[in-house]
Amino acid sequence: MRQAVHRSIPFLLPLALAGIALLLIRSQWLPHSLVDVVGLLPWLIGALGSVLSLVYDRIRTLFLIIILLLAYQLLMPHLHFMLRHGEVRADTQLTFLLTALLLPPIFTLFALWRERAHPFKDILLRLIALGVLLLGARIVQQYFSGQLSNWLLDNWLPLPSFVLLPLPQPIMLTFAISFGALTLPSILDNRPAHAAQLVAMSAFFWTLPYIFRHPEALTLVTTAALIMLSAALVHESFHMAFVDELTGLPGRRALNEKLQRLGRRYTLAMTDVDHFKKFNDTHGHDVGDQVLKMVAAQLRGVTGGGKAYRYGGEEFTIVFPGKSIAQCLPHIEAVRESIENYVMQPRDRNTRPGDDRKGAGRRTGSARAAGGLSVTISIGVAERTAQLATPEEVIKAADKSLYKAKNAGRNCVMAHGSRAPAKRKRAG
Ligand SMILES: Nc1nc2c(ncn2[C@@H]2O[C@H](COP(=O)(O)OP(=O)(O)OP(=O)(O)O)[C@@H](O)[C@H]2O)c(=O)[nH]1
């Protein structure tokens, strides 16, 4: 029973979407024209993005989606009224000005607000904050409508109104502050979510002045912004699942995926850092981490069509699709040698040179003598054959060869079926 429930989980989202579509088709809400269907797009994309945010525990993205949908819902009835009656409602100007004024700071506040460990508390706090902000805006709109319109339309500085200043100055100011606040995190931490937030806000900035001339622009920009936020969320979740955080190499899950698609001819190399336990014990775990990063960077540069993965701990796998052991050996040997020759200066704030050229200099020649650190790796290699037909069997054989390489004195490459390490010669 439990297994049946578990197996049905992947069907939940597609079934929910199909259910909504069926309900719409059978209900009176089904739009009668394609134009009205387009008007539903932000809601459909917003619903999908919200479900994804909840599934991946991204409360921040969930609220950014809600904020964009709220702005859409505030403005859209005014555009519909204008299209139907050929004129705007009495309160349209103030609603537009207030929405344009408050959207950038509220969006930015919720974009910068760090997520908490407890999603339920996080949702509650954000709901309260959003509720208070909206209530405040409503009260101001209710009691100060006259003064507010004048104040928002006022030009505080005697600047000419040209295409780069398409909105009233107070609104330009809140957009400018938001751009600054959203740009900083995207420079410091180059994540897809930050880029999506910044571009989404920019898209609103360029579109808002034109929505009364082109009412469909609001639907399109809201849909595009929601797609950006949802796509960034999927991108980051995918990245988290498939990329090893420490080394930046694809991780075990990515390797497993790759192994399923390798076909009938390939070679795998299993590599392991030599005496790494002792290295960690002597120099500390942080320096150990730096070594793993260095080893990963060298393995990433492997030639001959190989691709490196972090298998786990201090073990890495290199996959050579379509290659035999003989074709791969020179490239594997070259990468082993590059690691052996790399002398690392641990990143200690007290000893690290400020100048990068000086840092690079330390990696050469006399650096080892000057207290630089270096490690070696051992490598076991196996290729797919009739006897080693599955990726698991090839990995097992490469692992056995790795064990032999360790026994043969480490810092060498051992091919499956060989008794002695491969001869040391450079890749051509
Ligand atoms: N710094 C650091 N150490 C790690 C990480 N993952 C695994 N290790 C360490 O890697 C070491 C692996 O040691 P072993 O597999 O026993 O290898 P060894 O006996 O030292 O060396 P060989 O016999 O040459 O394989 C352990 O001390 C782990 O704690 C990591 O992400 N960072």
Ligand as a Chemical Component Dictionary entry (heavy atoms), coordinates in Angstrom:
data_LIG
# 
_chem_comp.id                   LIG 
_chem_comp.type                 NON-POLYMER 
_chem_comp.pdbx_formal_charge   0 
_chem_comp.three_letter_code    LIG 
# 
loop_
_chem_comp_atom.comp_id 
_chem_comp_atom.atom_id 
_chem_comp_atom.alt_atom_id 
_chem_comp_atom.type_symbol 
_chem_comp_atom.charge 
_chem_comp_atom.model_Cartn_x 
_chem_comp_atom.model_Cartn_y 
_chem_comp_atom.model_Cartn_z 
_chem_comp_atom.pdbx_ordinal 
LIG N1  N1  N 0 38.512 17.555 3.575  1  
LIG C1  C1  C 0 37.681 16.605 3.143  2  
LIG N2  N2  N 0 37.962 15.324 3.411  3  
LIG C2  C2  C 0 37.121 14.378 2.946  4  
LIG C3  C3  C 0 35.973 14.701 2.191  5  
LIG N3  N3  N 0 35.353 13.530 1.869  6  
LIG C4  C4  C 0 36.094 12.533 2.397  7  
LIG N4  N4  N 0 37.157 13.026 3.046  8  
LIG C5  C5  C 0 38.196 12.303 3.797  9  
LIG O1  O1  O 0 38.903 11.476 2.919  10 
LIG C6  C6  C 0 39.564 10.509 3.703  11 
LIG C7  C7  C 0 39.538 9.185  2.936  12 
LIG O2  O2  O 0 40.497 8.408  3.456  13 
LIG P1  P1  P 0 40.767 6.914  2.988  14 
LIG O3  O3  O 0 39.737 6.494  1.971  15 
LIG O4  O4  O 0 40.889 6.085  4.205  16 
LIG O5  O5  O 0 42.106 7.037  2.215  17 
LIG P2  P2  P 0 43.569 6.901  2.795  18 
LIG O6  O6  O 0 43.679 5.586  3.502  19 
LIG O7  O7  O 0 43.952 8.091  3.568  20 
LIG O8  O8  O 0 44.409 6.893  1.499  21 
LIG P3  P3  P 0 44.541 5.769  0.409  22 
LIG O9  O9  O 0 44.833 4.464  1.116  23 
LIG O10 O10 O 0 45.674 6.244  -0.424 24 
LIG O11 O11 O 0 43.237 5.749  -0.301 25 
LIG C8  C8  C 0 38.820 10.447 5.029  26 
LIG O12 O12 O 0 39.667 10.944 6.055  27 
LIG C9  C9  C 0 37.645 11.373 4.841  28 
LIG O13 O13 O 0 37.300 12.086 6.008  29 
LIG C10 C10 C 0 35.704 16.081 1.942  30 
LIG O14 O14 O 0 34.717 16.467 1.296  31 
LIG N5  N5  N 0 36.581 16.995 2.428  32 
# 
loop_
_chem_comp_bond.comp_id 
_chem_comp_bond.atom_id_1 
_chem_comp_bond.atom_id_2 
_chem_comp_bond.value_order 
_chem_comp_bond.pdbx_ordinal 
LIG N1  C1  SING 1  
LIG C1  N2  DOUB 2  
LIG C1  N5  SING 3  
LIG N2  C2  SING 4  
LIG C2  C3  DOUB 5  
LIG C2  N4  SING 6  
LIG C3  N3  SING 7  
LIG C3  C10 SING 8  
LIG N3  C4  DOUB 9  
LIG C4  N4  SING 10 
LIG N4  C5  SING 11 
LIG C5  O1  SING 12 
LIG C5  C9  SING 13 
LIG O1  C6  SING 14 
LIG C6  C7  SING 15 
LIG C6  C8  SING 16 
LIG C7  O2  SING 17 
LIG O2  P1  SING 18 
LIG P1  O3  DOUB 19 
LIG P1  O4  SING 20 
LIG P1  O5  SING 21 
LIG O5  P2  SING 22 
LIG P2  O6  DOUB 23 
LIG P2  O7  SING 24 
LIG P2  O8  SING 25 
LIG O8  P3  SING 26 
LIG P3  O9  DOUB 27 
LIG P3  O10 SING 28 
LIG P3  O11 SING 29 
LIG C8  O12 SING 30 
LIG C8  C9  SING 31 
LIG C9  O13 SING 32 
LIG C10 O14 DOUB 33 
LIG C10 N5  SING 34 
# 
